[in-house]
Amino acid sequence: MWARYSDYEILKGYIYGEIILNVKEIRFEGKIISIESIKKLDFNFYDQEGSNNSNVLYGSLNGVLVRGVNNSLTIYFKDNKERKIFLQQKKTDDYESLRLLLIEYCKKGLISFLALTSIICSSYKEVQELKEKCFK
């Protein structure tokens, strides 16, 4: 089977709703979750819509474009429950636009500093600058 780079992967399911994050709460599916009830947030950003999912290291050269749905947010609650939400990332910088909010989450202990650096830093210099913002 040949695929052109203009072909998208087949979507298994459907995309609906939105997630709204801010310093006081998280909103999704008509629910409002207070930040005070959250123990930890775990963001995973693996792809964005329109990127190529070929991986030469693992022998994949299919050339199909992804839909940006291989991203997630897992919310760990203080009552030991958890909820995993899958996210569609439309642009590379969707999470970058959340930079200040993610830094606030780190200051509150909801995201580890290491996880934060893996999301928003691409160089040692950026890690050092971020350290100044988070720990001053």
C-alpha positions as CSV (number, residue, x, y, z in Angstrom):
1,M,0.0,0.0,0.0
2,W,1.3,3.4,-0.9
3,A,0.3,6.5,0.9
4,R,0.9,10.1,0.0
5,Y,1.8,12.7,2.6
6,S,-1.5,14.3,2.0
7,D,-3.3,11.2,3.3
8,Y,-4.4,11.3,7.0
9,E,-4.4,8.3,9.3
10,I,-7.8,6.7,9.9
11,L,-9.5,8.2,12.9
12,K,-10.7,5.5,15.4
13,G,-13.7,7.2,17.0
14,Y,-14.6,10.9,16.9
15,I,-13.4,14.2,18.2
16,Y,-15.8,16.4,20.3
17,G,-15.7,18.9,23.1
18,E,-13.0,21.1,24.4
19,I,-10.9,21.4,27.5
20,I,-10.4,24.7,29.2
21,L,-7.5,25.1,31.6
22,N,-6.9,28.0,34.0
23,V,-5.2,28.6,37.4
24,K,-8.4,27.9,39.4
25,E,-10.1,25.1,37.5
26,I,-10.2,22.7,34.6
27,R,-13.4,22.5,32.5
28,F,-14.4,19.6,30.2
29,E,-17.6,17.7,29.2
30,G,-19.6,20.2,31.2
31,K,-17.7,19.5,34.4
32,I,-15.7,22.0,36.5
33,I,-12.8,20.5,38.4
34,S,-11.3,22.8,41.1
35,I,-7.5,22.8,41.1
36,E,-7.7,22.4,44.8
37,S,-9.0,18.8,44.3
38,I,-6.1,17.8,42.1
39,K,-3.0,16.1,43.3
40,K,-1.1,15.9,40.0
41,L,-1.4,16.6,36.3
42,D,0.4,14.5,33.7
43,F,0.5,16.0,30.2
44,N,1.7,13.9,27.2
45,F,2.2,15.6,23.9
46,Y,3.2,13.1,21.2
47,D,2.0,14.5,17.9
48,Q,0.2,17.4,16.2
49,E,-2.3,17.5,13.4
50,G,-0.6,17.3,10.0
51,S,2.7,15.9,11.1
52,N,4.3,12.8,9.5
53,N,4.1,9.6,11.6
54,S,6.9,7.9,9.7
55,N,9.6,6.6,12.1
56,V,12.7,5.5,10.2
57,L,14.3,4.2,13.4
58,Y,11.5,1.6,13.8
59,G,11.1,0.8,10.1
60,S,8.0,2.8,9.5
61,L,7.9,4.7,6.2
62,N,4.2,4.9,5.7
63,G,4.1,8.7,5.0
64,V,0.6,9.1,6.5
65,L,-0.2,12.4,8.3
66,V,-1.5,12.2,11.8
67,R,-4.6,13.8,13.2
68,G,-2.9,15.0,16.4
69,V,-5.0,12.9,18.8
70,N,-2.1,11.0,20.4
71,N,-1.9,13.5,23.3
72,S,-3.4,13.3,26.7
73,L,-3.9,14.8,30.1
74,T,-4.2,12.6,33.1
75,I,-5.7,14.2,36.2
76,Y,-4.8,12.5,39.5
77,F,-7.3,13.6,42.2
78,K,-6.6,13.8,46.0
79,D,-9.2,11.1,46.6
80,N,-7.0,8.7,44.6
81,K,-9.3,8.7,41.5
82,E,-7.9,9.6,38.1
83,R,-9.2,10.7,34.7
84,K,-7.5,10.5,31.4
85,I,-8.5,12.9,28.7
86,F,-7.3,12.6,25.1
87,L,-6.5,15.9,23.3
88,Q,-6.1,16.9,19.7
89,Q,-3.2,19.2,19.1
90,K,-3.7,21.2,16.0
91,K,-0.4,23.2,16.0
92,T,3.0,22.5,17.3
93,D,2.7,25.5,19.7
94,D,-0.7,24.7,21.2
95,Y,1.0,23.6,24.4
96,E,3.5,26.5,24.1
97,S,0.6,28.9,24.4
98,L,-0.1,27.3,27.8
99,R,3.5,28.0,28.9
100,L,2.6,30.5,31.7
101,L,-0.2,28.3,33.0
102,L,2.0,25.2,33.1
103,I,4.6,27.2,35.0
104,E,1.9,28.1,37.6
105,Y,0.9,24.4,37.8
106,C,4.5,23.6,38.5
107,K,4.7,26.2,41.2
108,K,1.6,24.7,42.8
109,G,3.2,21.2,42.7
110,L,0.8,19.8,40.1
111,I,3.5,19.2,37.5
112,S,7.0,18.2,38.3
113,F,9.8,20.5,37.1
114,L,11.3,17.7,35.0
115,A,7.9,17.1,33.2
116,L,7.6,20.9,32.7
117,T,11.0,21.1,31.0
118,S,10.2,18.2,28.7
119,I,7.1,20.1,27.5
120,I,8.3,23.7,27.1
121,C,12.1,23.6,26.9
122,S,14.3,22.7,24.0
123,S,17.7,23.8,25.3
124,Y,19.8,23.9,28.4
125,K,19.6,27.7,28.4
126,E,15.8,27.5,28.4
127,V,15.9,25.0,31.3
128,Q,18.0,27.4,33.3
129,E,15.7,30.4,32.6
130,L,12.7,28.3,33.6
131,K,14.4,27.3,36.8
132,E,14.7,31.0,37.6
133,K,11.0,31.5,37.0
134,C,9.8,28.5,39.0
135,F,12.1,28.7,42.0
136,K,12.7,32.3,42.8
